[in-house]
């Protein structure tokens, strides 16, 4: 799902995601499960500089995956929602721009 799709689903998406993560964490020993739960919540809320970087990297990775799918022959119109997702931040926006130029056949010398 794109960030926009997640926002449109609103609280329902967050509840489903939280339930899924709780199922995953429930299989771990409690001290470890709690540690992973805290890390996941930090990521989800982008509550630290490290978490913000991870969130931004995740969005850039989404674009890289879309580019790989296109290069493998997937109909580009099926991937437009990923290319139009907000990536936010200076570096992710610059990387997104570089990937879009590459997508259009004007690859920069270095990405």
VMD Tcl script that draws the C-alpha trace (Angstrom):
set ca {
  {0.00 0.00 0.00}
  {1.15 3.51 -0.71}
  {1.34 6.07 2.10}
  {-1.72 7.79 0.61}
  {-3.71 4.54 0.66}
  {-2.74 3.98 4.28}
  {-3.88 7.50 5.23}
  {-7.20 7.02 3.42}
  {-7.87 3.86 5.43}
  {-7.11 5.88 8.56}
  {-7.65 4.25 11.93}
  {-8.73 0.94 10.38}
  {-5.31 0.50 8.76}
  {-3.50 1.29 12.01}
  {-5.66 -1.19 13.94}
  {-5.06 -3.97 11.39}
  {-1.33 -3.26 11.30}
  {-1.14 -3.24 15.10}
  {-3.06 -6.54 15.33}
  {-0.69 -8.12 12.80}
  {2.38 -6.90 14.66}
  {0.98 -8.14 17.97}
  {0.49 -11.59 16.43}
  {4.13 -11.56 15.28}
  {5.42 -10.32 18.64}
  {3.32 -12.87 20.56}
  {5.54 -15.62 19.21}
  {8.63 -14.13 20.88}
  {9.72 -14.42 24.51}
  {8.20 -11.48 26.43}
  {11.32 -9.38 27.09}
  {12.26 -9.61 23.41}
  {8.70 -9.04 22.25}
  {8.46 -5.86 24.32}
  {11.78 -4.57 22.97}
  {10.68 -5.14 19.36}
  {7.29 -3.59 20.09}
  {8.99 -0.42 21.36}
  {11.26 -0.27 18.30}
  {8.30 -0.78 15.97}
  {6.32 1.98 17.71}
  {9.33 4.30 17.44}
  {9.50 3.56 13.70}
  {5.76 3.91 13.18}
  {5.71 7.32 14.86}
  {9.10 8.40 13.41}
  {9.88 9.30 17.01}
  {13.66 9.58 16.70}
  {16.14 10.73 14.05}
  {16.99 7.08 13.38}
  {13.35 6.14 12.96}
  {12.77 9.09 10.61}
  {15.67 7.92 8.44}
  {14.24 4.39 8.38}
  {10.79 5.73 7.39}
  {12.29 7.81 4.59}
  {14.42 4.89 3.40}
  {11.30 2.72 3.29}
  {9.57 5.23 1.01}
  {12.58 5.45 -1.32}
  {12.73 1.64 -1.41}
  {9.09 1.64 -2.53}
  {10.11 3.73 -5.56}
  {13.09 1.51 -6.30}
  {10.77 -1.50 -6.28}
  {8.34 0.25 -8.63}
  {11.21 1.03 -11.00}
  {12.37 -2.60 -10.91}
  {8.84 -3.78 -11.71}
  {8.61 -1.41 -14.67}
  {12.01 -2.49 -15.97}
  {10.81 -6.09 -15.70}
  {7.85 -5.30 -17.95}
  {4.98 -4.46 -15.58}
  {2.54 -1.99 -17.14}
  {3.68 1.44 -15.84}
  {0.10 2.61 -15.34}
  {-0.28 -0.07 -12.63}
  {2.57 1.56 -10.70}
  {1.59 5.23 -10.97}
  {0.20 5.29 -7.43}
  {3.67 4.54 -6.10}
  {5.31 7.25 -8.20}
  {2.82 9.81 -6.95}
  {3.24 8.92 -3.26}
  {4.63 11.60 -1.00}
  {8.15 10.69 0.09}
  {8.89 13.81 2.15}
  {12.24 15.09 3.35}
  {15.06 16.59 1.31}
  {17.11 13.48 0.62}
  {14.16 11.20 -0.18}
  {12.74 13.88 -2.48}
  {16.08 14.20 -4.28}
  {16.35 10.44 -4.64}
  {12.75 10.24 -5.85}
  {13.55 12.89 -8.47}
  {16.60 10.94 -9.62}
  {14.55 7.75 -9.90}
  {11.84 9.54 -11.87}
  {14.45 10.91 -14.28}
  {15.81 7.41 -14.71}
  {12.27 6.16 -15.27}
  {11.86 8.66 -18.06}
  {15.15 7.61 -19.63}
  {17.21 10.55 -18.44}
  {19.28 8.76 -15.83}
  {21.63 11.03 -13.89}
  {25.31 10.13 -13.87}
  {25.11 8.99 -10.25}
  {22.21 8.17 -7.99}
}
mol new
graphics top color blue
foreach p $ca { graphics top sphere $p radius 0.5 }
foreach p [lrange $ca 0 end-1] q [lrange $ca 1 end] { graphics top cylinder $p $q radius 0.2 }
display resetview
